[in-house]
Amino acid sequence: MKCVYCGCEESKVLDSRSTDESNSIRRRRECLNCGKRFTTYETVETVPILVVKKDGSRQPFNIEKIKVGMIKACEKRPVSIAQIDEMAEDIEKQIQNSLKQEISSQEIGEMIMAKLKKVDEIAYVRFASVYRQFKDVTNFIKLITEM
């Protein structure tokens, strides 16, 4: 790590601790050349994940889109924002752990439905009706009988 004062590449770590969000490490360093102290932050480098839409277009993965869809499905249901956040973060971790650089929107939709089905069946049916583009009541009846 280069010293911000003299540019020397030799320093020693005096203290390390995780940040409040626990997604990076704060390191207090001392330059071995000039003796001045400085702080660095270490974070995990993530590979950008692209979502392949139904029309073949690609866009960067955005956890907020997952949360918005789940919030709409869970409207007026006994599902807390904390539960929605936790489910969305679990999906994001699952996608990142797959080590894929691209994932289809259909795969993400299936993951969301699996999470919602465990938490609230009504929210699951609501999300499925939009995700699968139900055109009439027979699709609802078929989904409910499968449950």
N, C-alpha and C positions, 0 to 999 in steps of 0.2 A: 504494500500500500504506500503510495507516494505521500510524503509530508506536504501539507498545504502551504507551509512556510518556506522550506528550503528546497523541496523537490527530491529529497533523499528517499530511496525506496526501502530503507531499513527502519522498522519501528517495532515496538513491542506492545502487546495488548496488556493493558492494566486492569480492565474490567469488561465483562460481557454480561448482558442481560437482555431478555426479550422485551419487546415493546408492549404497550397496553393491548394492542390487537393481536399480539402473538404471531404476527406474520412477518416479522423481521427481527434481527438481532442488532442491538446497539453495542458498539465496541468503543471503549475509551482507549486511545493509543498515545504512546510517547515516542517521538522521533529519537533515534539513536545518534543522530548527527547534531541537531541543534537543541534537543532536550525539550522542545515545546510539545504541548499536548493538543490533540484534536480528536474529534468524534467521527466515526464512520457507521454506516448502517448496511447490514447484509440482508438481502432478500432473495427468495427463490425465484429464479428466472422461469417464467412459464412460456410455453410455446403457444402462439395464438391458434385458436381453434376456429375453423370456418364451418358454418352451418350451410348445408346444401338444401335449398328450398325445393318445393315440388316442381317449379318451373325450371330448375337447373341453375338458377342464380346462386351466388354465394355471398354470405355476409358474416362478419365477425360474431362469435358467440357472445350473447349478452344475457347474463343471469336476470337482469331486470325484466326482460320480456317473459321469462318463465314465471317470475313473481306476479306480474300483472295478470297473466292468464289464470294463475291459481287464485288470485284475489277475486277476480270476476266469478270464477266457478264457486268460490266459497262465500260469496256475498249472502248475508243474512243466515249463515250457518255457524254452528258453534266451533269454528276453527280459528285459532288465534293467529295473529301476524307472526308470532314467534314460531309457531308450527309451520307456517308457510315458508318462512325464512330457512328453517331447518331442512325442510323437504327440498327447497331450491338449492341449498348448499350441498346437500347429499347428491343431488343430480349433477351439480357442477363437478364435485369430486369424482363421481363415477365416470364422467366424460373425460376428465383430465387423467384419471388412472388408466383409462383404456389406451392411452398413448396414441390415439388417432389424431391426425391433424384436421380431418374433415369428418363431420357426422351429419346424417340426414335429419331434417326436421321431423320426419316420421319416427325415427328412433327416440328423439327427445320427447315427442308427444306420447309415445308408449311408456317412457319412464315416468312422465308426469301422471299419466292415468294410473299406473301401478301404485304410486305414492298416494294419490287421492283416494283410491279404492280402499286402502288400509285405514285412512283417517276419517273419511266421510263419503258414504255411498251416493248421496244426493249431489255433492260436489263432483264426484266422479262422473255421474250421468250427465250433468251439465257440461263438463269439459268435453266428454266424449261426443256429445251431440254437436258441438261446434267443431271439434277436431275432425270428426268423421263426416261432417257436413250432412247430417240427417235431413232428409227431404220431407218425410212424413212420419206419422205416428207408428207405423209398423216397425221402423228402425228402433224406436224407443222400446217397444214391446219386446223385440228380439233381444236387445241388450239387457233388459231387466230379467227376462227368462234365463239368459245365460248366467246371470249372477246367482 
